[in-house]
Amino acid sequence: MTNWPILGHLPAYLPDKLNFLTRAAQAGGTPELQLGERTLLLTTPGDIQHVLTGNPGNYTKSPRLTSERGKRLSGRGMQTAVGAEHLRQRRLLQPAFHPRSIEPFYELMQVRTTRHLAAWRPGQTRNVSEDMEQLALSIIIGSMFGPDTLPDEAALARAITHRRAYLEFFYSSLFPFPEYLPLPVVFRFRHAMRTIDASIAHALAAKPGSGFAAMFAAMRYPDGGEMTFPQQRDELLTLMSTGYETIGDALTWTLYLLAQHPQVEAAVLEELARELPAGGSLPDASTVPRLRYLRQVIEESLRLYPPTWIFIRMAVDHDRLPSGARVEPGTKIYLCPWVTHRDPRYFPDPLRFVPERARPRFAYFPFGAGQRTCIGEQFAFQEATVILAMLLPRFRCDVPAGHKLTLQSGITLRARNGLPLRILAR
Ligand code: HEM
């Protein structure tokens, strides 16, 4: 891999990040990359564990997220907070994501899935990635504010999508572009933020009786204090960027893989028929934990196509990784589930979709680990299971003949231009 003067590895990295990082890992050791800053790509479970849980205090999140500008864009919620501030916020909010707290969302997930699938007709070719993203978006909005609090949910959904497009633009560009550039994406973002702010203010003033907003309002710090209004707003803003696109991607990739593995699909259907017997009982808190094979299918899909395909840390101080690599202050650390999840040292025959295979911890880390591990992991499994358990017995998805998948590695891992699948009746 050519290391150009000044440009370093950027000319090879930027056009095809996934391929570049895979090749870098295949060269062995702990690859040192020149991508603006000195960057280490971690490739062993030992190094990954060390950074996420062994010495996490030495590894902070990327300044693009935690800087003043990052906070202005993504809010001053738990995702952009660091150090003691992050721990305080995380401890406060954690109980809202406990399986018992999110149990009431089963009904919302069932209702929204039923409503969404009502538009599906056998014979259609649908852009399933857009479909799944819209469904997941509708569920996160309902989960935040309760099902009937907002006067215009569709406007909020559009605004969240526009905000997401702006964040994608901001976080994926090589250098942060000036905010005042007169680009359509910038105007749409500003308009979107007005709609989002108005929706949150309306919902909080209406004192929703259910949902994350209501839970957040009821939470108290150890000293008895409550979150300020701006803090509640920013935590909701955080869920708007973290809580739907990832699940939409996970569902899309699962449908894509099932379409190509009819035997796995047959085993899922057999489990669903056994655990959700005739009469069409809906997946809920009593049945979802019994759908063990479906869970393995989702886990294996997250291995092959991890929605959060990469996340980044910056070293604060000197350190030495278990692999022997030296870390200097300011070294950028790439944690890349895409690369490690496909490493044959940890996953024999790594490209094969095998739901029942072992997925060793820290070689497999689609939700991260440690203090900053995904707070929404249980929510994600609950939602993905409900949707798949309702969709699969009714519809079969096929990959259209001649379709060629091109991956897009932006904030999350998606199919470029969406993923068309043919919908067939069961
Ligand atoms: C398949 C779906 C999902 C995947 C693959 C995923 C992945 C991740 C990963 C890898 C991280 C850690 C990033 C890091 O350490 O820098 C993370 C953090 C986070 N996730 Fe998720 N996520 C998913 C769904 C969700 C959902 C549904 C929610 C909310 C309802 C959510 C909320 C968050 C938040 C707030 C954080 C930041 C936590 C912190 O910094 O303390 N995620 N997610």
Boltz pocket constraint, residues with backbone or C-beta under 6 A from the ligand:
constraints:
  - pocket:
      binder: B
      contacts: [[A, 61], [A, 78], [A, 79], [A, 80], [A, 81], [A, 90], [A, 238], [A, 239], [A, 242], [A, 243], [A, 244], [A, 246], [A, 247], [A, 250], [A, 306], [A, 307], [A, 308], [A, 311], [A, 312], [A, 365], [A, 366], [A, 367], [A, 368], [A, 369], [A, 371], [A, 372], [A, 373], [A, 374], [A, 375], [A, 376], [A, 377], [A, 379], [A, 380]]
      max_distance: 6.0
